[in-house]
């Protein structure tokens, strides 16, 4: 099994920055991709950003130019640098680990609140 530990959420003013971290541990044999999703009450969980094992990235249109996803291969950690935050970025952010084989694993979620 894979365990994910997320950190870095919190309260920030509009225009501010936060950095989320997600560390994967456990039975990691091969990573296909890791990513960040977010969800607000009553809405479906949506992709924010994803990075593949080859380093290819893709972003939701709403965060392009403001968010950056990176990965530290040495310790299976993925980061989401969030700049120029807006109130509409407020959500619970979830890390997702996608293996080459088997089912994906989700983190427990971390709250990000953008408010003055």
Number of C-alpha atoms within 10 A of each C-alpha: 8 15 17 21 16 21 16 15 18 14 15 18 14 17 14 14 17 19 16 21 23 26 19 22 14 9 9 14 10 11 16 15 21 28 26 26 19 22 19 15 8 6 8 9 15 14 17 25 23 24 21 16 16 9 12 10 16 15 19 13 9 11 17 12 11 13 20 20 23 20 21 10 11 6 10 16 18 25 23 22 15 20 17 15 22 18 15 12 21 19 20 18 26 24 30 23 26 18 18 14 10 7 10 14 17 19 19 14 22 20 18 21 20 21 16 9
